[in-house]
Amino acid sequence: MTKANVPVSKNEIIEVEFTDLTHDGAGVAKVDGFPLFVPNGLPGEKAQVKVVGVKKGYGFGRLMELTEASGQRVDPPCPVYKRGCGGCQLQHLSYEGQLEFKRKQVEDVLQRIGKLDNVPVLPTLGMGDEPWRYRNKAQVPVGEREGQLITGFFRRGSHEIVEMDTCIITGDTADEAIQAVKDILNKYGISPYEEKRHKGIIRHVIARFGKTTNELMIVLVTNGKDLPNRKKIVDDIVQTIPQVKSVVQNVNTRRTNVIFGDETKVIWGSEYIYDYIGDIKFAISARSFYQINPQQTKVLYDQALKYAELTGDETVIDAYCGIGTISLFLAQKAKKVYGVEIVPEAIEDARRNAELNGMDNAEFAVGESEVVIPRWKEQGITPDVIVVDPPRKGCDEALLQTIIEMKPKRVVYVSCNPSTLARDLRILEDGGFKTVEVQPVDMFPQTTHVECVAQLIVKEGN
Ligand SMILES: C[S@@+](CC[C@H](N)C(=O)[O-])C[C@H]1O[C@@H](n2cnc3c(N)ncnc32)[C@H](O)[C@@H]1O
């Protein structure tokens, strides 16, 4: 489309009808074929929209007034959602609508990118009637209002901190702990970190909670080692919040958006809190990666286990294994599990977790999956099942080639990004595998994130 025939202009107010949602939850309206992306619009709705940006092939709008609402529209229960909190994107869509949005998104992407037209994408496994208060971790930036320290959220697309007293996707214990810690820091006059001047003390407060054990860890991220009244602050935290088992200080003096600095010190209690997924116990330290929705993590891992179809005789490889969560889940039903992960500390956690659970049939290696697994192949390891759970960018192509050469009976692909899942499934299909089905799992209700598990088997004759 040339500039001359773009059918809308900036600041114009027009009536549109939404026909779709983008992967990040904005409504899509077509004006003479020209797509306009409008946050908060839902398919089937009509609205007055102000055009706020025009590019060559698409534009952006702001919803001014709904003239016809969708039956799927609900009133967002969170008071800060409408004020632009960057945490959730779909609170205005019914939960049923969210689950179908995620399923359809996966189906569309599998067809468009993977050319996988006949692969069944099952209904998304959701959280039932309670898709709220699921997060076991709250991680909040600290700011200031009228000389008082406040905790809040970053406004969507900015670094402005907006005050928030409660987050309805965070579990009660972690949510209440953040407020209690904020009050204690205020009592001792601890100054909030100011990004612009790189001054002030407290940058972030983090609360991590083991839902099955009721154990809580508080992490104070400070701009420097100094924390005035540290002992009194810790005493107050321990006395006010009964679930606390660990208080940790992390020092981050860098001018960066990254939350954690390199120095972490336990200032009270234990280095770990514990939690169970199913029957397996995990030790969680301040820096460990651990899934944030425990209820749905169990659903996800159960699905991976189901697709692995283990009988107890199998050798399994778990690529991108993190702290060994899926590996240990699989190890309950397999003869032997080999896990590989690039972060050395995560592998230390994985080994500790195997020991904690008395599991001696799981072995872990540090390194890139695409380097370590070919080496295992050279050593004669022949897996019956390979599980992969890569980061958003998907699997390295060299790893996919190794999987094709190793030809396990089944591949279970756990994915947090449908686009790279579709790309990788196409490569595996071309290499002799068949995608049996894809199961979306809603790990992050109210947000646009989609997690999937896919099962692949070797095609007949391969
Ligand atoms: C989506 S997480 C999965 C973690 C784990 N399976 C779980 O459920 O907790 C992806 C993991 O892959 C690791 N990773 C990234 N690139 C890697 C690579 N090339 N080889 C091995 N691990 C890698 C990351 O450090 C991260 O722990």
Ligand as a Chemical Component Dictionary entry (heavy atoms), coordinates in Angstrom:
data_LIG
# 
_chem_comp.id                   LIG 
_chem_comp.type                 NON-POLYMER 
_chem_comp.pdbx_formal_charge   0 
_chem_comp.three_letter_code    LIG 
# 
loop_
_chem_comp_atom.comp_id 
_chem_comp_atom.atom_id 
_chem_comp_atom.alt_atom_id 
_chem_comp_atom.type_symbol 
_chem_comp_atom.charge 
_chem_comp_atom.model_Cartn_x 
_chem_comp_atom.model_Cartn_y 
_chem_comp_atom.model_Cartn_z 
_chem_comp_atom.pdbx_ordinal 
LIG C1  C1  C 0  11.738 -22.857 28.917 1  
LIG S1  S1  S 1  13.075 -23.177 29.996 2  
LIG C2  C2  C 0  12.715 -24.825 30.439 3  
LIG C3  C3  C 0  13.190 -25.250 31.782 4  
LIG C4  C4  C 0  12.622 -26.547 32.345 5  
LIG N1  N1  N 0  12.359 -27.556 31.363 6  
LIG C5  C5  C 0  11.401 -26.284 33.200 7  
LIG O1  O1  O 0  10.287 -26.667 32.843 8  
LIG O2  O2  O -1 11.552 -25.654 34.263 9  
LIG C6  C6  C 0  14.414 -23.308 28.833 10 
LIG C7  C7  C 0  15.767 -23.632 29.442 11 
LIG O3  O3  O 0  16.710 -23.798 28.387 12 
LIG C8  C8  C 0  17.985 -23.302 28.802 13 
LIG N2  N2  N 0  18.775 -23.123 27.554 14 
LIG C9  C9  C 0  18.787 -22.079 26.702 15 
LIG N3  N3  N 0  19.528 -22.344 25.625 16 
LIG C10 C10 C 0  20.027 -23.606 25.795 17 
LIG C11 C11 C 0  20.851 -24.466 24.998 18 
LIG N4  N4  N 0  21.329 -24.086 23.806 19 
LIG N5  N5  N 0  21.122 -25.692 25.476 20 
LIG C12 C12 C 0  20.644 -26.094 26.683 21 
LIG N6  N6  N 0  19.869 -25.326 27.479 22 
LIG C13 C13 C 0  19.552 -24.102 27.035 23 
LIG C14 C14 C 0  17.634 -22.098 29.609 24 
LIG O4  O4  O 0  18.657 -21.751 30.484 25 
LIG C15 C15 C 0  16.348 -22.561 30.341 26 
LIG O5  O5  O 0  16.662 -23.149 31.575 27 
# 
loop_
_chem_comp_bond.comp_id 
_chem_comp_bond.atom_id_1 
_chem_comp_bond.atom_id_2 
_chem_comp_bond.value_order 
_chem_comp_bond.pdbx_ordinal 
LIG C1  S1  SING 1  
LIG S1  C2  SING 2  
LIG S1  C6  SING 3  
LIG C2  C3  SING 4  
LIG C3  C4  SING 5  
LIG C4  N1  SING 6  
LIG C4  C5  SING 7  
LIG C5  O1  DOUB 8  
LIG C5  O2  SING 9  
LIG C6  C7  SING 10 
LIG C7  O3  SING 11 
LIG C7  C15 SING 12 
LIG O3  C8  SING 13 
LIG C8  N2  SING 14 
LIG C8  C14 SING 15 
LIG N2  C9  SING 16 
LIG N2  C13 SING 17 
LIG C9  N3  DOUB 18 
LIG N3  C10 SING 19 
LIG C10 C11 SING 20 
LIG C10 C13 DOUB 21 
LIG C11 N4  SING 22 
LIG C11 N5  DOUB 23 
LIG N5  C12 SING 24 
LIG C12 N6  DOUB 25 
LIG N6  C13 SING 26 
LIG C14 O4  SING 27 
LIG C14 C15 SING 28 
LIG C15 O5  SING 29 
# 
